[in-house]
Amino acid sequence: MIQMMIIPAFAALGSIMVLTILIKLLFHAHDLILFPVALALGLFYTAFVEQRSKLVEGALAAGIYALSAYGLYMIVRKLLVLYRHSKEGPYQ
């Protein structure tokens, strides 16, 4: 049962994050716009792919997917900036 719930969650998180990054790169979107974009992608994913019959559960899952994808995107972005400027930081 757990495996049946984890696999769609990883698929949703990965697809929402990749699509958010593609939208950021293709349309040069500002960071303030990325969270609503991730939320819209999460709603789209849960409405059309995952939970088509349960509206409230799908909206909750979409919010969780959007928050985790946006947070993961920001963490990766911050780590890349720290890696690029590693010689300038306090840990030389």
KOLPAGU-720082 format. One line per 3 residues: their letters; for each residue z, y, x of C-alpha. Coordinates in steps of 0.001 Angstrom, whole numbers, padded with zeros to 6 digits, m for minus. Layout:
BEGIN
A) Z Y X ~ ...
# end
This chain:
BEGIN
MIQ) 000000 000000 000000 ~ 000833 002414 002815 ~ m002469 001689 004526
MMI) m004298 002551 001320 ~ m002609 005971 001271 ~ m002859 006791 004986
IPA) m006583 006187 005448 ~ m007719 008714 002776 ~ m005187 011241 004074
FAA) m006597 011027 007597 ~ m010136 011185 006231 ~ m009288 014260 004166
LGS) m007483 015997 007003 ~ m010285 015335 009460 ~ m013062 016360 007122
IMV) m011295 019541 005986 ~ m010534 020529 009569 ~ m014091 019888 010778
LTI) m015593 021805 007859 ~ m013172 024694 008418 ~ m014156 024889 012086
LIK) m017845 024752 011170 ~ m017395 027599 008696 ~ m015527 029572 011356
LLF) m018305 029033 013897 ~ m021302 029475 011610 ~ m020156 032453 009552
HAH) m017844 034099 012140 ~ m015040 034153 009576 ~ m011802 035983 010313
DLI) m008605 033949 010667 ~ m007183 035413 007446 ~ m010063 033894 005492
LFP) m009676 030422 006989 ~ m006642 029383 004953 ~ m008293 030086 001573
VAL) m011373 028280 002887 ~ m009254 025268 003857 ~ m007552 025360 000454
ALG) m010902 025478 m001341 ~ m012201 022579 000752 ~ m009022 020624 000011
LFY) m009398 021254 m003713 ~ m013036 020224 m003555 ~ m012183 017044 m001628
TAF) m009401 015954 m003949 ~ m011292 016889 m007117 ~ m014526 015129 m006280
VEQ) m013577 012391 m003822 ~ m009973 011338 m004138 ~ m008188 012013 m007431
RSK) m010719 012811 m010088 ~ m008500 011989 m013057 ~ m005119 013473 m012053
LVE) m005437 017247 m011861 ~ m001875 018216 m010889 ~ m001507 015505 m008255
GAL) m004909 016416 m006862 ~ m003979 020091 m006591 ~ m000746 019204 m004802
AAG) m002586 016906 m002411 ~ m005173 019633 m001803 ~ m002448 022103 m000882
IYA) m000881 019643 001531 ~ m004251 018830 003096 ~ m005115 022516 003438
LSA) m001774 023419 005017 ~ m001926 020568 007500 ~ m005581 021171 008423
YGL) m005005 024913 008888 ~ m001853 024309 010924 ~ m003604 021740 013085
YMI) m006489 024153 013633 ~ m004112 026912 014727 ~ m002239 024575 017079
VRK) m005461 023382 018709 ~ m006670 026966 019029 ~ m003415 028096 020642
LLV) m003421 025136 023045 ~ m007000 025884 024092 ~ m006110 029512 024786
LYR) m003072 028423 026808 ~ m005171 025892 028728 ~ m007866 028454 029550
HSK) m005314 030963 030831 ~ m002906 028490 032410 ~ m002831 030323 035748
EGP) m001626 033539 034079 ~ 001323 032035 032227 ~ 004983 031762 033226
YQ) 004565 028115 034323 ~ 002407 028519 037415
# end
